[in-house]
Amino acid sequence: MINSYLRGIFEEDIQMTVGADIVEKELELNSEPVSLRIVDIGGDERFKLYLHALRKIAKESNGGIFMYDITRYNSLQGLDDWLLMFNQGSNSAKIKIPVIMVGGKADLEEKRAVKMEDAVDLANKRGLAGYYECSAKTGEHIEKIFDILIRAMIRSTNLD
């Protein structure tokens, strides 16, 4: 599903990520080119066995996004496991890697199962670098989320 988010295009027949998907995204920040390698690990319970791969990925990461579906409360269930695996893999002695929480399907407000206040509270309790919502269907906030994450990564490495 990450490819739709990266392109800002929604395809009606889009399938959820099965296992892991790796894509590259080129952006500009303050008129400077930024290149991102994004690893999308499927969050569905049946793909939990892939979480061990997160340790290796985390060692090479400068930031992370925990994404869930605002219309499915159970999509938040993997947050603590994901954060544990990510934090175990990261080199915490080096820097604290910023992780933001993103609620997807913001265009389906009428089907919302997770209150925004509850998600913000959860992100704060877990010490995440922020909470945001987006929509792949409308493209709302997609670029903003990457911009925010890049800025958080720069701040965390004192390159700002």
MARFI-597857 format. One record per residue (C-alpha): residue number from 1; z, y, x; residue in three letters. Coordinates in steps of 0.02 Angstrom, whole numbers. Last residue first. Example, Ala and Ser with C-alpha at 12.3 -4.5 7.8 and 13.67 -1.06 7.14 Angstrom:
[2 [357 -53 684] SER];
[1 [390 -225 615] ALA];
***
This chain:
[160 [566 1055 979] ASP];
[159 [565 918 1111] LEU];
[158 [748 878 1086] ASN];
[157 [708 694 1049] THR];
[156 [792 700 879] SER];
[155 [714 869 839] ARG];
[154 [539 800 872] ILE];
[153 [572 648 761] MET];
[152 [639 760 622] ALA];
[151 [482 870 634] ARG];
[150 [372 715 624] ILE];
[149 [469 651 473] LEU];
[148 [453 817 380] ILE];
[147 [265 828 414] ASP];
[146 [241 647 360] PHE];
[145 [334 682 198] ILE];
[144 [237 844 167] LYS];
[143 [71 752 186] GLU];
[142 [116 635 43] ILE];
[141 [205 766 -63] HIS];
[140 [97 740 -219] GLU];
[139 [-59 636 -184] GLY];
[138 [-83 614 -372] THR];
[137 [-89 424 -377] LYS];
[136 [3 397 -213] ALA];
[135 [150 494 -285] SER];
[134 [294 563 -186] CYS];
[133 [482 581 -183] GLU];
[132 [597 642 -44] TYR];
[131 [767 603 30] TYR];
[130 [831 659 198] GLY];
[129 [878 613 377] ALA];
[128 [977 461 322] LEU];
[127 [1165 449 347] GLY];
[126 [1186 299 232] ARG];
[125 [1297 397 113] LYS];
[124 [1170 540 111] ASN];
[123 [1026 424 66] ALA];
[122 [1131 343 -71] LEU];
[121 [1180 513 -143] ASP];
[120 [998 570 -142] VAL];
[119 [948 408 -231] ALA];
[118 [1085 430 -362] ASP];
[117 [1037 612 -392] GLU];
[116 [854 561 -412] MET];
[115 [900 440 -549] LYS];
[114 [828 267 -520] VAL];
[113 [742 183 -669] ALA];
[112 [606 315 -696] ARG];
[111 [474 261 -823] LYS];
[110 [447 436 -897] GLU];
[109 [442 507 -719] GLU];
[108 [291 399 -677] LEU];
[107 [203 528 -565] ASP];
[106 [345 509 -439] ALA];
[105 [277 334 -404] LYS];
[104 [366 319 -236] GLY];
[103 [544 365 -189] GLY];
[102 [557 405 -5] VAL];
[101 [709 382 108] MET];
[100 [703 461 280] ILE];
[99 [749 381 445] VAL];
[98 [779 482 602] PRO];
[97 [804 381 761] ILE];
[96 [970 422 843] LYS];
[95 [927 438 1026] ILE];
[94 [936 338 1188] LYS];
[93 [1098 242 1164] ALA];
[92 [1036 191 991] SER];
[91 [893 91 1065] ASN];
[90 [829 30 900] SER];
[89 [826 -153 854] GLY];
[88 [999 -163 780] GLN];
[87 [968 0 687] ASN];
[86 [808 -64 606] PHE];
[85 [887 -231 559] MET];
[84 [1039 -146 484] LEU];
[83 [934 -14 397] LEU];
[82 [821 -146 317] TRP];
[81 [969 -252 262] ASP];
[80 [1055 -98 187] ASP];
[79 [899 -38 97] LEU];
[78 [840 -206 29] GLY];
[77 [912 -183 -145] GLN];
[76 [827 -16 -177] LEU];
[75 [674 -101 -254] SER];
[74 [794 -174 -383] ASN];
[73 [797 -7 -475] TYR];
[72 [611 -20 -513] ARG];
[71 [528 138 -582] THR];
[70 [577 246 -432] ILE];
[69 [488 122 -317] ASP];
[68 [560 114 -141] TYR];
[67 [513 177 31] MET];
[66 [624 173 185] PHE];
[65 [535 282 310] ILE];
[64 [565 272 497] GLY];
[63 [560 374 655] GLY];
[62 [532 368 843] ASN];
[61 [494 184 849] SER];
[60 [462 66 995] GLU];
[59 [629 -24 988] LYS];
[58 [618 -18 798] ALA];
[57 [459 -123 799] ILE];
[56 [545 -260 897] LYS];
[55 [693 -263 779] ARG];
[54 [580 -249 626] LEU];
[53 [501 -416 666] ALA];
[52 [663 -496 605] HIS];
[51 [629 -414 436] LEU];
[50 [476 -524 412] TYR];
[49 [582 -660 332] LEU];
[48 [621 -535 194] LYS];
[47 [444 -554 129] PHE];
[46 [498 -648 -28] ARG];
[45 [623 -511 -66] GLU];
[44 [485 -380 -81] ASP];
[43 [497 -246 52] GLY];
[42 [329 -270 135] GLY];
[41 [331 -200 311] ILE];
[40 [218 -51 340] ASP];
[39 [196 -9 523] VAL];
[38 [131 166 553] ILE];
[37 [58 222 717] ARG];
[36 [57 411 714] LEU];
[35 [-51 532 814] SER];
[34 [-10 716 815] VAL];
[33 [-135 852 858] PRO];
[32 [-64 1027 885] GLU];
[31 [-103 1171 766] SER];
[30 [82 1186 720] ASN];
[29 [79 1003 670] LEU];
[28 [-91 922 647] GLU];
[27 [-113 745 587] LEU];
[26 [-198 583 641] GLU];
[25 [-144 423 556] LYS];
[24 [-150 246 625] GLU];
[23 [-121 89 524] VAL];
[22 [-19 -71 540] ILE];
[21 [12 -185 390] ASP];
[20 [153 -309 379] ALA];
[19 [198 -459 272] GLY];
[18 [104 -436 108] VAL];
[17 [97 -252 64] THR];
[16 [78 -228 -122] MET];
[15 [-96 -236 -198] GLN];
[14 [-202 -90 -256] ILE];
[13 [-314 -125 -406] ASP];
[12 [-302 51 -478] GLU];
[11 [-338 134 -311] GLU];
[10 [-240 288 -267] PHE];
[9 [-300 404 -131] ILE];
[8 [-190 513 -21] GLY];
[7 [-270 429 131] ARG];
[6 [-104 386 209] LEU];
[5 [-24 342 43] TYR];
[4 [-169 230 -4] SER];
[3 [-163 145 165] ASN];
[2 [25 116 148] ILE];
[1 [0 0 0] MET];
***
